[in-house]
Amino acid sequence: MYKLVRQTTKLPVALNRASVHKGPSTDIGPIGPKLDLDPDVEKRIQDDKQRLQWRTPYSERSDSFYSVFKLFASENRNSELVEKMQQPINLSPSAILEWWQKRRTTIEAHMQKFLPERHATLGDDIATAHFIVHRGGSVRFRGSTKWVQKDEDDEYDLPRHHVPGMVLEEVRCDGMTLFYEGMENIQKLLRLKHLSFENVALFNDWYLDRISGNTLPSLEKLNLRGTAVTHRGLNCLYRLPSLKLLLIDDPEKDILWKLTVAMLEEWNPNLRIVSSE
């Protein structure tokens, strides 16, 4: 007959999933008896583990010629580059045109970023005027009936330095190509009264949310006709306490638009939301 012997292995106290997955610095040792391996075998296992690790990128090798390209290496590596390399190269005219248009869009969006140095040198009003007029818009300053815009030779008359007392009151961005990055150039006009984005196709709820902060406390008229703003975007207009006139395509488009318009008019009794003046 055989005698059954119960063999028990002493486990660490309070063993759980988190403790099992701790790093080598943890006090909990490996479960089960430690294998007494031959030193040569153990060394070969460690060498195999070292070889199985990911190779060091060329940009991080200190003794490599490619280390000079570390400036161009991305800090957040992702699969985008690998995915593009696995796709076949498409040299058709339509693909090249699409690539060129995307590149131009990226460059233009980058060129519209807020420049603190420009605003510190010219002041917010004149700096914004340069930003708008240079891209095809028009502006009007307080005390003047003249609208400043580019002529046929793409020239315009605006100061190249800070002029005290020049206050920007009206800005028209009608039909311009504006990107989200450029909204920061418009949101610091403390005495701006009229602002128009009519027929700016890219202007959507995110754009409106960015410019509707408390940095436009004097804004009285806002034109959003011909934009991509939805009824959801209108909810952020509660931040404009002085707003008196809002122009949109159709305030009674559907029940959601009607409810949003009613809510805004109830919040601000002086506000009129219409499709035309």
C-alpha positions in Angstrom: 0.0 0.0 0.0 1.0 3.6 -0.6 1.1 6.2 2.0 -0.3 9.6 1.0 1.9 12.5 2.2 0.7 16.1 2.1 3.4 18.5 1.1 2.8 22.2 1.8 4.7 25.2 0.5 4.9 28.3 2.6 3.5 31.3 0.7 4.1 34.9 1.4 1.7 36.7 3.8 -1.1 38.7 2.1 -0.3 37.4 -1.3 -2.4 39.1 -4.0 -2.2 40.0 -7.7 -0.5 43.3 -7.0 2.2 41.8 -4.9 2.9 39.1 -7.5 3.4 41.7 -10.3 5.7 43.9 -8.2 9.2 44.7 -9.5 12.4 43.1 -8.4 12.7 45.7 -5.6 9.9 44.1 -3.7 10.5 42.0 -0.6 8.3 39.2 -1.7 10.4 36.5 -3.3 9.5 34.1 -6.1 6.9 31.5 -5.3 8.2 27.9 -4.8 11.6 26.6 -4.0 14.5 28.4 -5.8 16.2 26.2 -8.4 19.9 25.6 -7.8 21.2 26.0 -11.4 24.6 25.5 -12.7 26.4 28.9 -12.9 27.0 28.5 -16.6 23.4 27.7 -17.3 22.2 30.7 -15.2 24.6 32.9 -17.1 23.3 31.7 -20.5 19.7 32.4 -19.3 20.6 35.9 -18.3 22.3 36.5 -21.7 19.2 35.2 -23.5 17.0 37.6 -21.5 19.4 40.5 -22.4 19.2 39.6 -26.1 15.4 39.4 -26.0 15.1 43.0 -24.8 14.2 45.7 -27.3 17.2 47.1 -29.0 18.3 50.6 -28.1 17.2 53.1 -30.8 20.0 54.7 -32.8 19.0 58.1 -31.6 19.8 57.0 -28.0 23.1 55.3 -28.6 25.9 57.4 -27.3 28.6 55.7 -29.3 26.7 55.8 -32.6 26.9 58.2 -35.5 23.1 58.4 -35.6 23.1 60.0 -32.1 23.3 63.4 -33.7 19.7 62.9 -35.0 18.3 62.7 -31.5 17.0 66.2 -31.9 14.6 64.9 -34.5 13.5 61.9 -32.5 9.9 62.0 -31.2 9.5 61.9 -27.4 6.2 60.1 -27.7 6.8 57.2 -30.0 3.7 55.7 -31.5 2.7 53.4 -34.3 1.9 56.2 -36.7 5.3 56.0 -38.5 5.3 52.2 -38.6 1.8 52.3 -40.0 2.8 54.7 -42.8 5.8 52.7 -43.6 3.7 49.5 -44.1 1.4 51.2 -46.5 2.2 51.2 -50.2 3.6 54.4 -51.7 0.8 56.1 -53.7 2.3 58.5 -56.2 -0.9 59.2 -58.1 -1.7 62.9 -58.8 -4.7 62.8 -56.5 -2.7 61.4 -53.6 0.1 64.0 -54.1 -2.4 66.8 -54.3 -4.1 65.6 -51.1 -0.7 65.4 -49.3 0.2 68.9 -50.5 -3.1 70.4 -49.3 -2.7 68.8 -45.9 0.8 70.1 -45.6 -0.4 73.6 -46.5 -3.2 73.4 -44.0 -0.7 72.4 -41.3 1.6 75.2 -42.1 -1.1 77.8 -42.2 -2.5 76.6 -38.9 0.9 76.9 -37.4 1.4 80.4 -38.7 -1.8 81.5 -37.0 -0.6 80.6 -33.5 -0.6 83.3 -30.8 2.7 85.2 -30.6 3.2 86.8 -27.2 6.1 88.9 -28.5 3.9 90.5 -31.1 1.1 91.4 -28.6 3.7 92.6 -26.1 5.2 95.0 -28.7 2.1 96.3 -30.5 -0.6 95.8 -27.8 -3.5 93.5 -28.1 -5.6 95.8 -30.3 -3.1 96.6 -33.0 -1.6 93.1 -32.9 -5.1 91.6 -33.6 -5.7 94.2 -36.3 -2.5 93.1 -38.1 -3.5 89.4 -37.7 -7.0 90.0 -39.2 -6.2 92.4 -42.0 -3.2 90.4 -43.2 -5.5 87.4 -43.8 -8.2 89.2 -45.6 -10.4 90.6 -42.9 -11.2 94.2 -41.9 -11.2 96.2 -38.7 -12.4 99.5 -37.4 -10.9 101.5 -34.5 -12.8 103.7 -32.1 -13.4 107.3 -33.3 -13.0 106.4 -36.9 -15.5 105.5 -39.7 -12.8 104.0 -41.9 -12.5 100.3 -42.3 -8.9 99.1 -42.5 -8.3 96.3 -45.1 -5.9 95.2 -47.8 -5.9 96.9 -51.1 -5.3 95.3 -54.6 -1.6 95.2 -53.9 -2.1 93.5 -50.5 -1.0 96.6 -48.7 -2.7 98.1 -45.7 -2.2 101.0 -43.3 -1.6 100.0 -39.7 0.9 101.2 -37.1 4.1 99.1 -36.7 4.4 100.0 -33.1 2.2 100.5 -30.0 0.0 103.6 -30.2 -1.7 104.5 -27.0 -5.4 105.2 -27.4 -6.0 103.0 -30.4 -9.0 100.8 -29.4 -10.3 98.1 -31.7 -14.1 98.2 -31.7 -15.2 96.2 -34.8 -13.6 93.1 -36.4 -14.9 91.4 -39.5 -13.5 87.9 -40.3 -16.1 87.3 -43.0 -15.1 84.6 -45.5 -11.6 84.2 -43.9 -9.7 80.9 -43.5 -9.3 80.7 -39.8 -8.0 77.8 -37.7 -8.5 77.0 -34.1 -5.0 78.1 -33.4 -5.8 81.6 -34.4 -8.7 82.1 -32.0 -6.3 83.1 -29.2 -5.3 86.2 -31.2 -8.9 87.5 -30.9 -9.9 86.6 -27.4 -8.1 89.4 -25.5 -9.9 92.5 -26.9 -11.3 94.0 -23.7 -13.2 96.8 -25.5 -14.3 95.0 -28.7 -18.0 95.6 -29.4 -18.8 94.0 -32.8 -17.3 90.7 -34.1 -18.3 88.8 -37.2 -17.4 85.3 -38.4 -19.9 85.1 -41.3 -19.2 82.4 -43.9 -16.1 81.2 -42.0 -16.6 77.5 -42.9 -14.2 76.0 -40.3 -15.7 78.0 -37.4 -17.5 75.5 -35.1 -18.4 74.9 -31.5 -14.8 74.6 -30.4 -13.9 77.9 -31.9 -16.9 79.6 -30.2 -16.0 78.1 -26.9 -12.4 79.5 -27.1 -13.3 83.1 -27.9 -16.3 83.3 -25.6 -14.3 83.6 -22.4 -14.4 86.5 -20.0 -11.8 88.3 -22.1 -14.5 89.9 -24.3 -16.5 91.7 -21.6 -17.7 94.5 -23.9 -18.9 92.5 -26.9 -22.4 93.5 -28.0 -22.8 92.0 -31.4 -21.8 88.6 -32.7 -22.4 87.3 -36.2 -22.3 83.5 -36.7 -24.2 83.1 -39.9 -22.7 80.6 -42.4 -20.6 78.9 -39.8 -20.6 75.3 -38.5 -21.8 76.3 -35.0 -24.6 74.0 -33.6 -27.1 74.6 -30.8 -24.7 73.0 -28.4 -22.1 75.6 -29.0 -24.5 78.4 -28.2 -24.6 77.3 -24.6 -21.2 78.9 -23.9 -22.5 82.4 -24.8 -23.5 82.9 -21.2 -19.9 84.1 -20.7 -20.5 87.2 -22.7 -22.5 89.5 -20.3 -22.7 92.5 -22.6 -24.0 90.6 -25.7 -27.1 92.2 -27.2 -27.4 90.8 -30.7 -26.6 87.4 -32.0 -27.0 86.6 -35.7 -27.4 82.9 -36.7 -28.8 81.2 -39.8 -32.1 80.0 -38.4 -33.1 80.4 -34.7 -36.1 78.2 -35.3 -34.4 75.4 -37.2 -35.7 72.7 -34.9 -36.9 72.1 -31.3 -33.3 72.0 -30.0 -32.4 75.3 -31.5 -35.6 76.8 -30.1 -34.9 75.6 -26.6 -31.4 76.9 -26.7 -32.4 80.3 -28.0 -35.2 80.5 -25.3 -32.7 79.6 -22.6 -30.2 82.3 -23.7 -32.9 84.9 -24.0 -34.2 84.0 -20.5 -30.7 84.3 -19.1 -30.0 87.6 -20.8 -33.3 89.6 -21.3 -31.3 92.2 -23.4 -30.2 89.6 -25.9 -31.9 89.3 -29.3 -31.2 86.1 -31.4 -32.2 86.6 -35.0 -31.2 85.6 -38.5 -31.0 89.2 -39.9 -30.8 92.7 -38.4 
